[in-house]
Amino acid sequence: MKIPELLAPAGGMRQLRAAVRFGADAVYVGMKQYGLRAFAGNFDDEELAQAVRIAHGAGRRLYVTMNIFAYDEDVPGMLEAARRARQTGADALIVTDPGVIELLRRELPDMPLHVSTQANTLNSLTAALYHRMGAQRVILARELTLEQIRRIRASVPADLELETFVHGAVCMSYSGRCVLSNYLTGRDANQGSCAQPCRWRYVLEEPTRPGQYMPIGEDARGTYILSARDMCMIDHIPELVQSGVASLKIEGRMKTEYYVATVVGAYRRALDAYAASPEAYAAQREAFVQEVQRASHRPSDTGFYFGRPEHCAGAEGFLQTSEFIATVLDRLPSGELLLEVKNRFFKGDALEAMTPGGIVPFTAGDIVLAETGERVEVVGQPKARVRIAAPEGIGAGDLLRGPCRNHTRIEG
């Protein structure tokens, strides 16, 4: 049984470190230009080189997104950026535009190319065409069923890798075909600047009564008639593995390190359990589902994997069952943890440490301000450093989570 690669997003260095620490086999990132997440932190050349060193030092791979739909004026800069990415040692470039693919294949013949989901590859003929153009991997469109993916796998050359999204936000349009943001705001989704108007709150206006807006009430927040549910396939690992895809991709380069750690850690444990035995995975399936829901998320379904979703719009807002409390900076000689605070927590709170080996629960004891040594009952100042006692098995790079509270969130 061949377990697919687990591919995680990273919009910045914190997310990259979390992805590597919590079990991603590979990480995809963007440079400052030419990717489709212009509002993520992204990586300059020096940061990209550092990211490659971190990934390779842990035995992982790093891919760079360059998947805008390019205008002529974009092409020289894209080629130069691709050359710089190759110099850092990046393992592949993720591209969309057929002309750019041909250019990069000619100018950088040794650089592996992955065809982005923005290319909207829906059939084996198109996938095979990209293979003949020199692509090592095709990231399939999200609109395919598992059966269609299996048929594509059986019909394309064996050395063409297939990748598919398994978790995260889903576009309301066909992959790479949405112009709503461009039309409404002038921000081009296919140039990386999507304003996500499908997530906006809308009201009705009857043409003969201009200016009389009628709210549509899904819930207290209003209605989001275009907003798709998130995708979650963690309880269908057997079907994904058996489909023959080479890589399972998590969406989320705009997400925090807490989200990345939560989701990557859950999928890593799910894949490892299935690799050990299908029975081991089945016994923990519900726990894996509950774990990914500990991060902020919209209600989820399985996308198009099993046919058209029964409920593909009208998302009910964000849900979250736990909150990012702190990052572990160090375990001190005293045995205490040195923390950088993210959100408020109290002495006596039931906390959980997220570690690569799993979840370690404990109760927060005395909270000691690192700078003054003062003992406090509560701490909530962002980036404050505190010491607390904690069980063994928790170390630098691990994250702490705790109960959600009704206050301004400062996550990430």
N, C-alpha and C positions, 0 to 999 in steps of 0.2 A: 504494500500500500504506500503510495507516494503522497505525502501531505503537502498541500500547496504552500507557497510563500505567504506569510502574513505581512501585508504592506500597509504602513501607517503614515498619517499626515504629520507635517511639522511646519507651522507658520513662523517659528522662531527657535532660538537655541534651547529654551526651556522645554518646549514640546519635543524637540529632537532628542534631548537627553531622556525624557520620559518614555518616548517610543522605544529607544534602545534598551533602557533599563527594564521595561515591562514586557519585553519579549518580541518586538517586531523583528522579522527577518530582514526587512528593508524599509526605508523611509523615503518619501518623496517630498521635495521642497521646491520653493521658487526663488529665483533671483529677483533683483529689484525691478526688472522689466520682463515682458514677454510671457508671463504666466497669467492664469485666469483668476488669481486672487490678489489683485492689486492692493487690497486693504489689509492683507495679512502683513505681519512684520517683515517676512522674507529675509533674504540673505545677501549681503554684499559679497564681493569677491573674497575678502579675507575671512568672513564668517563662513562662506561656503567651503573654503579649504579646511577650516577648523571642523565643520560638520562632517566632511569626508573623513578626516582623521579620527573623529569620535566613532563614526559608524564602522570604519574599517578596523579600528582598534578593538572593537567588540565582535568582529567577524560578521558584520552586517553590510548591506549594500545601500547606496544612496543614489536616487534618481532625481533629475532636475526637470521641472516643467517649463516648457517653452511652447505652450499650446494655444497661443492666440491665433485668430485668423489674421494673417499678415497682409498689410498693404505694401506696395513697392518700397515706400520710404522706411518700412520696418526691417526689410530684409538685410541690409548691410549690418545694422546693429545686432540683429539676431545671430548672424554668422559669427560676428566677433564675440558675442556673449557665449555662443556654443564652444568656440575655441578656448575661451577662458575656463568654462566648465570642464572641458576635457583636461586642461592643465591641472585642475585640482584633483583629478583622479575619480571624478563622478562616474558611476557605473553605467548610466544610460541617460538619454534625453527623451522626454515625453513631448511629442510634437503632433500637430493636427494637419497643417496645410500640406497638400501633396507636393506643391512646388518647393516648399522648404525641405520636405523629406528628400526630394531628389537632390537639392543643393547640398544638404548635409551629407548625404551618402557619397556625393562626388568629392566634396572638400574635406570631409572627416571620415574616410572610409573605415577606420577602425573603431568608431564611436557607435555603440549599440543604440538603436532607435526603437522607441515604443510609440505606437500610434494611439493618441489620446481618445478617450471616450467621446470627446467633442467631434470627432470624425463621424460618429453615429454609424459604426459598422454593425450591420444587422444581418449579414449573410456571408456564406463561405466564399463566394466569388470575390467580394470586396476584400475579405481578409487575405485570401490568396494573392490578390493583386498587390496589397501592401507588402506581402512576403517577397514577391518578385521585385518590388522596388527596394528591398533591402532591410525591411523592418524585422527585428528580432521578435517583437511582441505586439499584439493588438489588444487594446483595452476595449472590450465589447460595449455596445450601447446598453443602457440600463433597461431598455424596453423589451429585452429578450426573455423568453421563458427558459427554464432549465432544459426542457426537451430540445428547444432550438439550439441552445448552447452545446448540448451533446452532439447534435447533428453537425454543427459547424466543426467541432473538435474532430469528428470522424472524417470530415471532408477536406481538411486543410493539411499541408505538409506537417509531419511529426515534429520538425524542428521549429515550427512557428508556435510560440507561446501565446496562450490566451489568458487574459486577466479580466476580472469582473468585480464590480462594486458589491459589497455585502452589507454595509452598514453606513447610515448617515442620511443627510438631506438628499432629497430627490427633486430634480427640476420638473416644473409643471409642463414644460415643453419637451419635444424630442431633444435628446442630448445635442447641444451645439446648434440649435435652431431657434432659440428664443430671441426676439427683438423687442419685447415689451419694455425692458428697461431703457433701451435706446430711444424708443418712441416717446415714452412718458417723461424721461429725465435727461436724455442726451448722453447717458452713461452706457457705454457699449459693453454688454455682457461678454461678447466674443473678443473683447480687448482687455478683459480682466476687471471691469469696473461695474459689475451688476449691482443695481440698487435694490434688487429683490422686491419689485412691486407685487409679486405673487404673495408676499408675506404681509402686505399692507391691509389695513382695516377699511372695508368698503361699506357704503350706504347706497340705497336705491333712490333714484330720482325719476319721477313719472314725467314724460315729455311735456304734457299740457300743464304741469304745475312746476315750472322751473323755480329752483331755489328752495323747494320743499323736500327736504331730505328725510327719508324714512329708514330708520335703523333696522338692521336685521340682527336678531338676537340669538346667536348660538349659545352664548354664555355671557357672564358679566363683562367680558372684555370686548364684546362685539362679535363680528363675524369675519372670517378669513376665507372667502369663497374659493380662492385659487390655491390656497396653501396646501401642498401635499404633505402627507404623513412621512415621517422618517422611515427608512428601510432598516430592518433588523433580521438577520438570517442566522443568528447564533444558535437557534434551536433546530437548524437544518444543516448542520455540519456534514452528516453522512452524504446527503444529496450533493452538496458542493464538492466534496472530495471525489465522489464517484463521477462527477461530470467531466473530469479530466482537465480542468483549468489549472494553470500554473501558479496563479497569484490571486489572493483574496484581498480586496482593497477596502480600506476604511476611509470614508470621506471626512474632511474636517480641518483644512489648513487655517481656518479662522477660529478654531477651538483652543481652549486653554490646556495647559499641561495636565490639569486634573482630569479633564475629559479624555485626553489621549491615554493617560495612564489607566483610567478605569476601563475604557473600551478595549484597548490593546491587551491589557492584562487578562480580561475575561475571555477574549478570543484565543489568546495564547493557551490558557488553561483548557479551553474547550477542545482545541486542536490536539493538544498533548494527551488529553484524556481519550479522545477518539483513536489516536495513534496507539495508545496502550491497549485499548480494546473497545469495541462498540458498546459493550455493556457498561464499562466505566463511564463513558460519555453519557449514556442514557440515564444512568443513576444520578448524574449531576446536572442534567439538562435544565431543569427549572432554576437551579441555583445560578447557572450561567446567565439565564434571561434576567433574573433579578439583579445580578451584578451590573450589567450594562445600564440598567435603569437607575443606578445610583448617581449617574451624571445627568446634568440637565439635558432634556430631550423632548421632542414632540412625541405624541402617540405614534406608534409604529405599526407597520405591516410588512409583508414580504415582497413588496413591489410587484413586478411583473413575473417573478420566478414561477408562479403556479397559475399563470393566466392574468387577465386584467384584474386589478385590485377591486374588491367589492366597495371599498370606501377610500377613494384616492384623493379626496379634497375635503376641506372644512376642518383642518387641524384644530384641536382644542387648546392651543397654547402650549407653553412649556411646562414640563413636569420635572420634579426633582425630589428624591427621597433623602439625599445626604448633601452636605456642604463641605467644600474644600476648606479645611481649618488651617493647615500649616505645612510647610516643607521642612523635612529633617535636614539640617545642615551638617550635623556631626553627632556622634555618640562620645560623650566626654569621659575622661578617666574616672569620674565619679559614678559612671553608669547612667547618668541623666542624658536626655536628648536635648540638643540645642536646636531650637526651632525658629523659623522665620514665619511670622503670623500672616495669614491671608484673611481670615474671617474670625469674628468674635467666638470665644468659647469660655466656659466656666469651669472652675474646680468642681469635680463631681460629674462632669459630662461623660457619657459613654462614647468613647472614641474608637476608631479603627485605623490601624496603620496599614497602608497599602504597600506591600512588598512584592518583589518578583516571585517569591515563593508562595504568596497568598495573603490573606487578610488576617491581621493580628489584633483582636479586640482587647481593650483595656479601659480602665476608668482614670480620668485625669485627676491626679493628686494635686499637691501644691504647685502653683505656678510662680516661678521666680523670674523677675526681670533680670536679664543677663547683665545689663549695664550697672544696675544699682544693688542687686541682690535682694531687693524688696519682694516680699511674698504678697501676691494679690489673689483675689477671688475670681477675677475676670480680666481678660485681655482682648482687645479688638483693634488696636491701632495697626494699620497695614505696615508690614515690614518690621514690626517690633520683634525683638529677639528675646526669647524666654527659654527657661530650662524647666523640664518636667521629668519625673521618673517614668520609666516605661519598661515593659518586658524585654527580654533578649530577642534577637532576631530582627530588630529594627535598626536601620543604619542610614547613613548619608544618602540622599537621593530619594528616600521613601517619602510618601505623602500621608498626611493625617486627614481624616474626614470625621464629621460629627453631625449632630442634628441640625436640620434646617431651622432657621429662625426668621421671624418677620422683621427684617431690617435691611438696610441698603447693602447689597452684596458688593464685595470688592474682589471677587474671584479674578485671578489672573492679572 
